[in-house]
């Protein structure tokens, strides 16, 4: 990713941290928050790539492996292994492609859909508990910051199409017992 020089001042306000320092602190805080919210998922063997795959299938509906790989940003062979692993866990299913009977489409299984609902409920609940403990001023500040964070996230989405590491899998489909 190329860094484009900013036309904004180097500091957020007089005597305060620089924009780069603020960006660094925010990146670390978001990373730690994401890690904390994913920790229970990791115990179930659900990597971020696996969860993203299930989420895409939930919103997009059935897709061929190649289209799914492109959306996630991994190679088709890696996605095939990932789909095989998710299939072993009964999170996805493969059905014949109605447009080409030689191909298949991957879709979210009922178990995969229920799992996503549970993950979202658990993650939202964990975060809600922490937010509820904030004082009124902090709650207002956080409420004011969320739209800014949403805009930042939206503006950075096109840059997220980089290949990711190969997912870990255990089972016959992955070549490991």
Residue pairs with C-beta under 8 A, 6 or more apart in sequence:
1 159
6 19
8 19
9 19
10 18
10 19
10 20
11 17
11 18
11 19
12 18
12 19
12 22
17 25
36 126
37 123
37 126
37 127
38 48
40 122
41 47
41 51
41 119
45 89
45 168
46 115
46 119
47 167
47 168
49 72
49 74
49 82
49 164
49 165
49 167
50 82
50 85
50 86
50 91
50 167
51 116
51 119
52 72
53 68
53 72
53 79
53 82
53 83
53 86
53 92
54 86
54 91
54 92
54 108
54 112
54 115
54 116
55 116
56 63
56 68
56 71
56 72
57 63
57 68
57 92
57 106
57 107
57 108
57 112
58 108
58 112
58 113
58 116
60 71
61 107
62 95
62 105
62 106
62 107
63 71
63 105
63 106
63 107
64 97
64 103
64 104
64 105
64 106
65 76
65 79
65 80
65 83
65 104
65 106
66 76
66 79
68 79
68 83
68 106
69 75
69 76
69 78
69 79
72 79
72 164
73 160
73 161
73 162
73 163
73 164
74 82
74 163
74 164
74 166
75 163
78 166
78 167
81 166
81 167
81 169
81 173
81 174
82 167
82 169
83 92
83 94
83 106
84 169
84 171
84 173
84 174
85 167
85 169
85 171
85 173
85 174
86 92
86 112
87 93
87 94
87 173
88 171
88 172
88 173
89 111
90 109
90 111
90 112
91 108
91 109
91 111
91 112
91 115
92 106
92 107
92 108
92 109
92 112
93 106
93 107
93 109
94 104
94 105
94 106
94 107
95 104
95 105
95 107
96 103
96 104
96 105
97 103
97 104
97 105
108 116
131 139
131 142
134 142
169 176
170 176
170 177
171 177
